């Protein structure tokens, strides 16, 4: 691994763009792991931000092929030279082939005694096209990283064809696949560094990794990533705003809806004290840890506590939870079961609408106004001022 893992710093950035920048910096590195990375994509190499990596590392082919664009003097910002040294394998529109290839590459250490780190990119809604191959890849304990982007309804103008709803539940339920959905690029950098190590661990200590990313550019936080914060990001969640001792409402969000969650908590704080904001980077890791802790206690292992139990354990019993995700609401709806807090789960449960991101967030009730209304519904005796909210 590089001594200083890349972490792009820009005022606003999407996780998809950040992912491409990180791979571009890795491509420039002479760290041994970069020689083992093989990327692949069905048709969307450039639109999933692999262009920088391909420019530096080239495309794989058994025989050398010249860049047709350059040969025909067609202007292009990308270099499409094929050679046996290339580290990107270009596929047609064939997601099933993508997962078959990731499976084969991800078993190379067992089949040939040489470790490869396969990274595949595709549009998030099209994971379902290759589910059978994905399932068998995980069943065989193949090791790979999937970067699925864009997720949710962020390609709002294109309608339901490019909108994903149930993919977080796939990440939550698929054995052998650790699923993450960071909102900010510094989180993504920590998670990707962890993923490159995680796919190399033996047995149940490791596995494959699914990154659900977004094309939505968000204002990036200016903060120091302490060791404690880094551990919490990888474990699945951390407090973006610590709840106080008399907390009545906590908003827990995942991914690209971070701005709406932050705005809603700011509005609620005008009328309520001690409101908390929980940033969930992996519902999958939280749920897996919670299930494992419950099983350990049932076997008589006292004192075992999961990460999410520790985070929510400080909340008073009367506190309500509002969860929000640009995906199926069941992804985070289970959080109320951890300590028995009343919960309202917000998300996207149907598709087909076309409009701006703001339009669709408002339609599905996952904008700031919808989050505030959900919090109001948890405790109707305490009105929350909404007049200052800007529509959309």
TORKOL-4160 file (C-alpha; in steps of 0.2 Angstrom, whole numbers, padded with zeros to 4 digits, m for minus):
392
<pt num="1" X="0000" Y="0000" Z="0000"/>
<pt num="2" X="0006" Y="0018" Z="m0003"/>
<pt num="3" X="0012" Y="0026" Z="0013"/>
<pt num="4" X="0001" Y="0041" Z="0010"/>
<pt num="5" X="m0015" Y="0035" Z="0003"/>
<pt num="6" X="m0023" Y="0047" Z="m0010"/>
<pt num="7" X="m0037" Y="0059" Z="m0003"/>
<pt num="8" X="m0043" Y="0072" Z="m0015"/>
<pt num="9" X="m0046" Y="0089" Z="m0008"/>
<pt num="10" X="m0058" Y="0100" Z="m0017"/>
<pt num="11" X="m0072" Y="0112" Z="m0010"/>
<pt num="12" X="m0086" Y="0102" Z="m0019"/>
<pt num="13" X="m0084" Y="0084" Z="m0026"/>
<pt num="14" X="m0094" Y="0069" Z="m0029"/>
<pt num="15" X="m0089" Y="0052" Z="m0023"/>
<pt num="16" X="m0088" Y="0045" Z="m0041"/>
<pt num="17" X="m0076" Y="0059" Z="m0046"/>
<pt num="18" X="m0066" Y="0056" Z="m0030"/>
<pt num="19" X="m0065" Y="0038" Z="m0034"/>
<pt num="20" X="m0058" Y="0042" Z="m0051"/>
<pt num="21" X="m0045" Y="0054" Z="m0044"/>
<pt num="22" X="m0040" Y="0041" Z="m0031"/>
<pt num="23" X="m0037" Y="0028" Z="m0044"/>
<pt num="24" X="m0028" Y="0041" Z="m0055"/>
<pt num="25" X="m0016" Y="0044" Z="m0041"/>
<pt num="26" X="m0013" Y="0026" Z="m0037"/>
<pt num="27" X="m0009" Y="0024" Z="m0056"/>
<pt num="28" X="0005" Y="0036" Z="m0054"/>
<pt num="29" X="0011" Y="0027" Z="m0038"/>
<pt num="30" X="0025" Y="0014" Z="m0038"/>
<pt num="31" X="0018" Y="0005" Z="m0023"/>
<pt num="32" X="0018" Y="m0014" Z="m0026"/>
<pt num="33" X="m0001" Y="m0015" Z="m0025"/>
<pt num="34" X="m0004" Y="m0004" Z="m0040"/>
<pt num="35" X="0004" Y="m0018" Z="m0051"/>
<pt num="36" X="m0009" Y="m0030" Z="m0045"/>
<pt num="37" X="m0024" Y="m0019" Z="m0048"/>
<pt num="38" X="m0034" Y="m0024" Z="m0064"/>
<pt num="39" X="m0049" Y="m0013" Z="m0068"/>
<pt num="40" X="m0064" Y="m0018" Z="m0079"/>
<pt num="41" X="m0081" Y="m0011" Z="m0085"/>
<pt num="42" X="m0095" Y="m0015" Z="m0096"/>
<pt num="43" X="m0096" Y="0000" Z="m0108"/>
<pt num="44" X="m0095" Y="0014" Z="m0095"/>
<pt num="45" X="m0077" Y="0015" Z="m0092"/>
<pt num="46" X="m0076" Y="0034" Z="m0095"/>
<pt num="47" X="m0093" Y="0039" Z="m0087"/>
<pt num="48" X="m0088" Y="0030" Z="m0071"/>
<pt num="49" X="m0072" Y="0040" Z="m0070"/>
<pt num="50" X="m0059" Y="0026" Z="m0074"/>
<pt num="51" X="m0052" Y="0037" Z="m0088"/>
<pt num="52" X="m0037" Y="0043" Z="m0079"/>
<pt num="53" X="m0032" Y="0026" Z="m0073"/>
<pt num="54" X="m0033" Y="0019" Z="m0091"/>
<pt num="55" X="m0023" Y="0033" Z="m0098"/>
<pt num="56" X="m0009" Y="0029" Z="m0086"/>
<pt num="57" X="m0010" Y="0010" Z="m0086"/>
<pt num="58" X="m0017" Y="0005" Z="m0103"/>
<pt num="59" X="m0029" Y="m0008" Z="m0109"/>
<pt num="60" X="m0026" Y="m0026" Z="m0110"/>
<pt num="61" X="m0025" Y="m0036" Z="m0125"/>
<pt num="62" X="m0015" Y="m0051" Z="m0131"/>
<pt num="63" X="m0009" Y="m0042" Z="m0146"/>
<pt num="64" X="m0004" Y="m0023" Z="m0147"/>
<pt num="65" X="m0017" Y="m0012" Z="m0155"/>
<pt num="66" X="m0015" Y="0006" Z="m0159"/>
<pt num="67" X="m0027" Y="0019" Z="m0152"/>
<pt num="68" X="m0040" Y="0021" Z="m0166"/>
<pt num="69" X="m0045" Y="0039" Z="m0161"/>
<pt num="70" X="m0027" Y="0044" Z="m0163"/>
<pt num="71" X="m0024" Y="0035" Z="m0179"/>
<pt num="72" X="m0039" Y="0043" Z="m0187"/>
<pt num="73" X="m0034" Y="0060" Z="m0179"/>
<pt num="74" X="m0050" Y="0061" Z="m0169"/>
<pt num="75" X="m0048" Y="0073" Z="m0154"/>
<pt num="76" X="m0049" Y="0063" Z="m0138"/>
<pt num="77" X="m0043" Y="0066" Z="m0120"/>
<pt num="78" X="m0041" Y="0047" Z="m0117"/>
<pt num="79" X="m0028" Y="0035" Z="m0124"/>
<pt num="80" X="m0034" Y="0018" Z="m0130"/>
<pt num="81" X="m0018" Y="0008" Z="m0133"/>
<pt num="82" X="m0020" Y="m0010" Z="m0130"/>
<pt num="83" X="m0005" Y="m0021" Z="m0125"/>
<pt num="84" X="m0001" Y="m0036" Z="m0114"/>
<pt num="85" X="0005" Y="m0024" Z="m0101"/>
<pt num="86" X="m0012" Y="m0015" Z="m0100"/>
<pt num="87" X="m0022" Y="m0016" Z="m0083"/>
<pt num="88" X="m0039" Y="m0012" Z="m0089"/>
<pt num="89" X="m0051" Y="m0025" Z="m0098"/>
<pt num="90" X="m0064" Y="m0017" Z="m0108"/>
<pt num="91" X="m0081" Y="m0026" Z="m0110"/>
<pt num="92" X="m0096" Y="m0023" Z="m0120"/>
<pt num="93" X="m0113" Y="m0020" Z="m0112"/>
<pt num="94" X="m0113" Y="m0036" Z="m0102"/>
<pt num="95" X="m0114" Y="m0035" Z="m0083"/>
<pt num="96" X="m0115" Y="m0054" Z="m0082"/>
<pt num="97" X="m0098" Y="m0055" Z="m0090"/>
<pt num="98" X="m0092" Y="m0042" Z="m0078"/>
<pt num="99" X="m0095" Y="m0052" Z="m0063"/>
<pt num="100" X="m0089" Y="m0068" Z="m0071"/>
<pt num="101" X="m0073" Y="m0059" Z="m0075"/>
<pt num="102" X="m0072" Y="m0052" Z="m0057"/>
<pt num="103" X="m0074" Y="m0069" Z="m0051"/>
<pt num="104" X="m0060" Y="m0076" Z="m0061"/>
<pt num="105" X="m0048" Y="m0062" Z="m0057"/>
<pt num="106" X="m0053" Y="m0063" Z="m0039"/>
<pt num="107" X="m0048" Y="m0081" Z="m0038"/>
<pt num="108" X="m0031" Y="m0079" Z="m0046"/>
<pt num="109" X="m0022" Y="m0081" Z="m0029"/>
<pt num="110" X="m0030" Y="m0098" Z="m0026"/>
<pt num="111" X="m0029" Y="m0104" Z="m0045"/>
<pt num="112" X="m0012" Y="m0098" Z="m0049"/>
<pt num="113" X="m0003" Y="m0092" Z="m0033"/>
<pt num="114" X="m0003" Y="m0074" Z="m0039"/>
<pt num="115" X="m0014" Y="m0061" Z="m0031"/>
<pt num="116" X="m0024" Y="m0048" Z="m0042"/>
<pt num="117" X="m0035" Y="m0034" Z="m0035"/>
<pt num="118" X="m0049" Y="m0033" Z="m0047"/>
<pt num="119" X="m0060" Y="m0017" Z="m0047"/>
<pt num="120" X="m0076" Y="m0017" Z="m0058"/>
<pt num="121" X="m0086" Y="m0002" Z="m0061"/>
<pt num="122" X="m0104" Y="m0001" Z="m0068"/>
<pt num="123" X="m0120" Y="0008" Z="m0066"/>
<pt num="124" X="m0128" Y="0004" Z="m0049"/>
<pt num="125" X="m0145" Y="0000" Z="m0056"/>
<pt num="126" X="m0138" Y="m0013" Z="m0067"/>
<pt num="127" X="m0130" Y="m0024" Z="m0053"/>
<pt num="128" X="m0146" Y="m0034" Z="m0055"/>
<pt num="129" X="m0141" Y="m0039" Z="m0072"/>
<pt num="130" X="m0127" Y="m0050" Z="m0066"/>
<pt num="131" X="m0134" Y="m0056" Z="m0049"/>
<pt num="132" X="m0132" Y="m0074" Z="m0052"/>
<pt num="133" X="m0113" Y="m0072" Z="m0057"/>
<pt num="134" X="m0111" Y="m0060" Z="m0042"/>
<pt num="135" X="m0119" Y="m0073" Z="m0030"/>
<pt num="136" X="m0108" Y="m0087" Z="m0036"/>
<pt num="137" X="m0092" Y="m0076" Z="m0036"/>
<pt num="138" X="m0095" Y="m0073" Z="m0017"/>
<pt num="139" X="m0100" Y="m0091" Z="m0014"/>
<pt num="140" X="m0083" Y="m0096" Z="m0021"/>
<pt num="141" X="m0074" Y="m0083" Z="m0010"/>
<pt num="142" X="m0068" Y="m0073" Z="m0025"/>
<pt num="143" X="m0060" Y="m0056" Z="m0020"/>
<pt num="144" X="m0064" Y="m0040" Z="m0029"/>
<pt num="145" X="m0071" Y="m0022" Z="m0027"/>
<pt num="146" X="m0087" Y="m0016" Z="m0036"/>
<pt num="147" X="m0089" Y="0003" Z="m0038"/>
<pt num="148" X="m0107" Y="0005" Z="m0043"/>
<pt num="149" X="m0111" Y="0023" Z="m0048"/>
<pt num="150" X="m0122" Y="0033" Z="m0050"/>
<pt num="151" X="m0134" Y="0027" Z="m0037"/>
<pt num="152" X="m0152" Y="0031" Z="m0031"/>
<pt num="153" X="m0161" Y="0044" Z="m0041"/>
<pt num="154" X="m0146" Y="0056" Z="m0044"/>
<pt num="155" X="m0148" Y="0053" Z="m0063"/>
<pt num="156" X="m0165" Y="0061" Z="m0060"/>
<pt num="157" X="m0168" Y="0067" Z="m0078"/>
<pt num="158" X="m0166" Y="0050" Z="m0086"/>
<pt num="159" X="m0181" Y="0042" Z="m0076"/>
<pt num="160" X="m0182" Y="0025" Z="m0069"/>
<pt num="161" X="m0171" Y="0016" Z="m0081"/>
<pt num="162" X="m0155" Y="0023" Z="m0073"/>
<pt num="163" X="m0162" Y="0025" Z="m0055"/>
<pt num="164" X="m0158" Y="0011" Z="m0042"/>
<pt num="165" X="m0169" Y="0007" Z="m0027"/>
<pt num="166" X="m0165" Y="m0010" Z="m0020"/>
<pt num="167" X="m0146" Y="m0011" Z="m0022"/>
<pt num="168" X="m0143" Y="m0006" Z="m0004"/>
<pt num="169" X="m0153" Y="m0021" Z="0001"/>
<pt num="170" X="m0142" Y="m0032" Z="m0010"/>
<pt num="171" X="m0127" Y="m0025" Z="m0002"/>
<pt num="172" X="m0135" Y="m0028" Z="0015"/>
<pt num="173" X="m0140" Y="m0046" Z="0012"/>
<pt num="174" X="m0126" Y="m0054" Z="0000"/>
<pt num="175" X="m0114" Y="m0065" Z="0010"/>
<pt num="176" X="m0096" Y="m0062" Z="0007"/>
<pt num="177" X="m0099" Y="m0044" Z="0001"/>
<pt num="178" X="m0096" Y="m0029" Z="0012"/>
<pt num="179" X="m0106" Y="m0014" Z="0007"/>
<pt num="180" X="m0102" Y="0004" Z="0009"/>
<pt num="181" X="m0110" Y="0021" Z="0004"/>
<pt num="182" X="m0100" Y="0036" Z="0009"/>
<pt num="183" X="m0106" Y="0053" Z="0007"/>
<pt num="184" X="m0089" Y="0062" Z="0007"/>
<pt num="185" X="m0073" Y="0059" Z="m0002"/>
<pt num="186" X="m0062" Y="0058" Z="0014"/>
<pt num="187" X="m0073" Y="0044" Z="0019"/>
<pt num="188" X="m0072" Y="0035" Z="0002"/>
<pt num="189" X="m0053" Y="0037" Z="0004"/>
<pt num="190" X="m0052" Y="0028" Z="0020"/>
<pt num="191" X="m0065" Y="0015" Z="0014"/>
<pt num="192" X="m0055" Y="0011" Z="m0002"/>
<pt num="193" X="m0039" Y="0009" Z="0008"/>
<pt num="194" X="m0048" Y="m0003" Z="0019"/>
<pt num="195" X="m0055" Y="m0012" Z="0005"/>
<pt num="196" X="m0038" Y="m0015" Z="m0004"/>
<pt num="197" X="m0032" Y="m0023" Z="0012"/>
<pt num="198" X="m0049" Y="m0032" Z="0016"/>
<pt num="199" X="m0049" Y="m0041" Z="m0001"/>
<pt num="200" X="m0032" Y="m0049" Z="0003"/>
<pt num="201" X="m0037" Y="m0056" Z="0021"/>
<pt num="202" X="m0039" Y="m0075" Z="0023"/>
<pt num="203" X="m0055" Y="m0083" Z="0027"/>
<pt num="204" X="m0069" Y="m0075" Z="0035"/>
<pt num="205" X="m0058" Y="m0060" Z="0040"/>
<pt num="206" X="m0060" Y="m0053" Z="0023"/>
<pt num="207" X="m0071" Y="m0053" Z="0008"/>
<pt num="208" X="m0076" Y="m0043" Z="m0007"/>
<pt num="209" X="m0082" Y="m0025" Z="m0006"/>
<pt num="210" X="m0096" Y="m0015" Z="m0014"/>
<pt num="211" X="m0095" Y="0004" Z="m0015"/>
<pt num="212" X="m0112" Y="0013" Z="m0019"/>
<pt num="213" X="m0106" Y="0030" Z="m0026"/>
<pt num="214" X="m0115" Y="0045" Z="m0032"/>
<pt num="215" X="m0112" Y="0058" Z="m0046"/>
<pt num="216" X="m0120" Y="0072" Z="m0035"/>
<pt num="217" X="m0106" Y="0084" Z="m0030"/>
<pt num="218" X="m0107" Y="0089" Z="m0012"/>
<pt num="219" X="m0098" Y="0102" Z="m0001"/>
<pt num="220" X="m0084" Y="0093" Z="0007"/>
<pt num="221" X="m0080" Y="0095" Z="0026"/>
<pt num="222" X="m0064" Y="0102" Z="0032"/>
<pt num="223" X="m0059" Y="0091" Z="0046"/>
<pt num="224" X="m0044" Y="0081" Z="0053"/>
<pt num="225" X="m0047" Y="0062" Z="0051"/>
<pt num="226" X="m0042" Y="0056" Z="0068"/>
<pt num="227" X="m0038" Y="0037" Z="0071"/>
<pt num="228" X="m0055" Y="0036" Z="0080"/>
<pt num="229" X="m0065" Y="0044" Z="0066"/>
<pt num="230" X="m0056" Y="0033" Z="0053"/>
<pt num="231" X="m0060" Y="0017" Z="0063"/>
<pt num="232" X="m0078" Y="0023" Z="0065"/>
<pt num="233" X="m0080" Y="0027" Z="0046"/>
<pt num="234" X="m0074" Y="0009" Z="0042"/>
<pt num="235" X="m0085" Y="0001" Z="0056"/>
<pt num="236" X="m0100" Y="0009" Z="0048"/>
<pt num="237" X="m0105" Y="0025" Z="0056"/>
<pt num="238" X="m0100" Y="0041" Z="0066"/>
<pt num="239" X="m0108" Y="0056" Z="0074"/>
<pt num="240" X="m0107" Y="0071" Z="0063"/>
<pt num="241" X="m0116" Y="0080" Z="0076"/>
<pt num="242" X="m0115" Y="0073" Z="0094"/>
<pt num="243" X="m0132" Y="0071" Z="0102"/>
<pt num="244" X="m0134" Y="0079" Z="0119"/>
<pt num="245" X="m0141" Y="0071" Z="0135"/>
<pt num="246" X="m0159" Y="0076" Z="0132"/>
<pt num="247" X="m0159" Y="0072" Z="0114"/>
<pt num="248" X="m0177" Y="0070" Z="0107"/>
<pt num="249" X="m0172" Y="0067" Z="0088"/>
<pt num="250" X="m0158" Y="0059" Z="0079"/>
<pt num="251" X="m0157" Y="0060" Z="0060"/>
<pt num="252" X="m0147" Y="0045" Z="0053"/>
<pt num="253" X="m0142" Y="0047" Z="0034"/>
<pt num="254" X="m0132" Y="0037" Z="0021"/>
<pt num="255" X="m0124" Y="0044" Z="0005"/>
<pt num="256" X="m0129" Y="0058" Z="m0006"/>
<pt num="257" X="m0143" Y="0064" Z="0005"/>
<pt num="258" X="m0131" Y="0071" Z="0017"/>
<pt num="259" X="m0135" Y="0090" Z="0013"/>
<pt num="260" X="m0153" Y="0087" Z="0016"/>
<pt num="261" X="m0150" Y="0079" Z="0033"/>
<pt num="262" X="m0138" Y="0092" Z="0038"/>
<pt num="263" X="m0150" Y="0106" Z="0034"/>
<pt num="264" X="m0165" Y="0097" Z="0042"/>
<pt num="265" X="m0155" Y="0095" Z="0059"/>
<pt num="266" X="m0150" Y="0113" Z="0058"/>
<pt num="267" X="m0168" Y="0118" Z="0056"/>
<pt num="268" X="m0174" Y="0107" Z="0070"/>
<pt num="269" X="m0160" Y="0114" Z="0082"/>
<pt num="270" X="m0170" Y="0130" Z="0081"/>
<pt num="271" X="m0184" Y="0122" Z="0091"/>
<pt num="272" X="m0176" Y="0107" Z="0100"/>
<pt num="273" X="m0160" Y="0105" Z="0109"/>
<pt num="274" X="m0147" Y="0091" Z="0108"/>
<pt num="275" X="m0152" Y="0085" Z="0091"/>
<pt num="276" X="m0140" Y="0072" Z="0084"/>
<pt num="277" X="m0134" Y="0068" Z="0066"/>
<pt num="278" X="m0128" Y="0051" Z="0063"/>
<pt num="279" X="m0117" Y="0048" Z="0047"/>
<pt num="280" X="m0120" Y="0030" Z="0041"/>
<pt num="281" X="m0106" Y="0024" Z="0029"/>
<pt num="282" X="m0111" Y="0006" Z="0029"/>
<pt num="283" X="m0128" Y="m0001" Z="0035"/>
<pt num="284" X="m0121" Y="m0018" Z="0030"/>
<pt num="285" X="m0106" Y="m0017" Z="0042"/>
<pt num="286" X="m0117" Y="m0010" Z="0056"/>
<pt num="287" X="m0130" Y="m0024" Z="0054"/>
<pt num="288" X="m0117" Y="m0038" Z="0053"/>
<pt num="289" X="m0109" Y="m0031" Z="0069"/>
<pt num="290" X="m0125" Y="m0030" Z="0078"/>
<pt num="291" X="m0131" Y="m0048" Z="0073"/>
<pt num="292" X="m0114" Y="m0055" Z="0078"/>
<pt num="293" X="m0114" Y="m0046" Z="0095"/>
<pt num="294" X="m0132" Y="m0053" Z="0098"/>
<pt num="295" X="m0126" Y="m0070" Z="0094"/>
<pt num="296" X="m0111" Y="m0069" Z="0105"/>
<pt num="297" X="m0121" Y="m0064" Z="0120"/>
<pt num="298" X="m0133" Y="m0078" Z="0117"/>
<pt num="299" X="m0119" Y="m0090" Z="0118"/>
<pt num="300" X="m0114" Y="m0083" Z="0135"/>
<pt num="301" X="m0101" Y="m0070" Z="0130"/>
<pt num="302" X="m0105" Y="m0056" Z="0142"/>
<pt num="303" X="m0099" Y="m0038" Z="0138"/>
<pt num="304" X="m0100" Y="m0040" Z="0119"/>
<pt num="305" X="m0106" Y="m0024" Z="0111"/>
<pt num="306" X="m0107" Y="m0019" Z="0093"/>
<pt num="307" X="m0102" Y="m0002" Z="0085"/>
<pt num="308" X="m0120" Y="0003" Z="0082"/>
<pt num="309" X="m0126" Y="m0002" Z="0100"/>
<pt num="310" X="m0112" Y="0009" Z="0107"/>
<pt num="311" X="m0117" Y="0024" Z="0096"/>
<pt num="312" X="m0136" Y="0023" Z="0100"/>
<pt num="313" X="m0134" Y="0017" Z="0118"/>
<pt num="314" X="m0131" Y="0035" Z="0124"/>
<pt num="315" X="m0148" Y="0041" Z="0118"/>
<pt num="316" X="m0163" Y="0042" Z="0130"/>
<pt num="317" X="m0177" Y="0030" Z="0127"/>
<pt num="318" X="m0189" Y="0044" Z="0122"/>
<pt num="319" X="m0178" Y="0049" Z="0108"/>
<pt num="320" X="m0185" Y="0046" Z="0090"/>
<pt num="321" X="m0174" Y="0041" Z="0075"/>
<pt num="322" X="m0177" Y="0047" Z="0057"/>
<pt num="323" X="m0167" Y="0038" Z="0044"/>
<pt num="324" X="m0165" Y="0044" Z="0026"/>
<pt num="325" X="m0157" Y="0036" Z="0011"/>
<pt num="326" X="m0158" Y="0038" Z="m0008"/>
<pt num="327" X="m0163" Y="0020" Z="m0009"/>
<pt num="328" X="m0175" Y="0008" Z="m0001"/>
<pt num="329" X="m0180" Y="0014" Z="0017"/>
<pt num="330" X="m0178" Y="m0004" Z="0024"/>
<pt num="331" X="m0159" Y="m0002" Z="0023"/>
<pt num="332" X="m0159" Y="0009" Z="0039"/>
<pt num="333" X="m0176" Y="0005" Z="0046"/>
<pt num="334" X="m0169" Y="m0008" Z="0057"/>
<pt num="335" X="m0159" Y="0005" Z="0067"/>
<pt num="336" X="m0174" Y="0007" Z="0079"/>
<pt num="337" X="m0173" Y="m0011" Z="0084"/>
<pt num="338" X="m0156" Y="m0009" Z="0092"/>
<pt num="339" X="m0162" Y="m0001" Z="0108"/>
<pt num="340" X="m0181" Y="0001" Z="0104"/>
<pt num="341" X="m0181" Y="0019" Z="0099"/>
<pt num="342" X="m0196" Y="0025" Z="0088"/>
<pt num="343" X="m0191" Y="0026" Z="0070"/>
<pt num="344" X="m0197" Y="0034" Z="0054"/>
<pt num="345" X="m0188" Y="0027" Z="0039"/>
<pt num="346" X="m0187" Y="0038" Z="0023"/>
<pt num="347" X="m0181" Y="0033" Z="0006"/>
<pt num="348" X="m0186" Y="0028" Z="m0011"/>
<pt num="349" X="m0199" Y="0014" Z="m0014"/>
<pt num="350" X="m0204" Y="0017" Z="m0032"/>
<pt num="351" X="m0197" Y="0024" Z="m0048"/>
<pt num="352" X="m0201" Y="0031" Z="m0065"/>
<pt num="353" X="m0202" Y="0049" Z="m0061"/>
<pt num="354" X="m0191" Y="0062" Z="m0071"/>
<pt num="355" X="m0185" Y="0079" Z="m0065"/>
<pt num="356" X="m0171" Y="0087" Z="m0055"/>
<pt num="357" X="m0163" Y="0079" Z="m0040"/>
<pt num="358" X="m0172" Y="0092" Z="m0030"/>
<pt num="359" X="m0189" Y="0088" Z="m0038"/>
<pt num="360" X="m0187" Y="0069" Z="m0034"/>
<pt num="361" X="m0180" Y="0072" Z="m0017"/>
<pt num="362" X="m0196" Y="0082" Z="m0013"/>
<pt num="363" X="m0207" Y="0070" Z="m0022"/>
<pt num="364" X="m0200" Y="0055" Z="m0011"/>
<pt num="365" X="m0200" Y="0065" Z="0005"/>
<pt num="366" X="m0181" Y="0064" Z="0007"/>
<pt num="367" X="m0178" Y="0083" Z="0006"/>
<pt num="368" X="m0175" Y="0093" Z="0022"/>
<pt num="369" X="m0193" Y="0097" Z="0023"/>
<pt num="370" X="m0198" Y="0079" Z="0022"/>
<pt num="371" X="m0185" Y="0075" Z="0036"/>
<pt num="372" X="m0192" Y="0088" Z="0047"/>
<pt num="373" X="m0210" Y="0082" Z="0044"/>
<pt num="374" X="m0205" Y="0064" Z="0049"/>
<pt num="375" X="m0197" Y="0070" Z="0065"/>
<pt num="376" X="m0213" Y="0080" Z="0069"/>
<pt num="377" X="m0223" Y="0064" Z="0066"/>
<pt num="378" X="m0213" Y="0055" Z="0079"/>
<pt num="379" X="m0217" Y="0068" Z="0092"/>
<pt num="380" X="m0233" Y="0078" Z="0087"/>
<pt num="381" X="m0233" Y="0087" Z="0104"/>
<pt num="382" X="m0218" Y="0096" Z="0099"/>
<pt num="383" X="m0220" Y="0107" Z="0084"/>
<pt num="384" X="m0205" Y="0111" Z="0073"/>
<pt num="385" X="m0204" Y="0127" Z="0064"/>
<pt num="386" X="m0204" Y="0124" Z="0045"/>
<pt num="387" X="m0208" Y="0142" Z="0039"/>
<pt num="388" X="m0189" Y="0145" Z="0037"/>
<pt num="389" X="m0187" Y="0130" Z="0025"/>
<pt num="390" X="m0184" Y="0134" Z="0007"/>
<pt num="391" X="m0194" Y="0123" Z="m0004"/>
<pt num="392" X="m0184" Y="0111" Z="m0014"/>
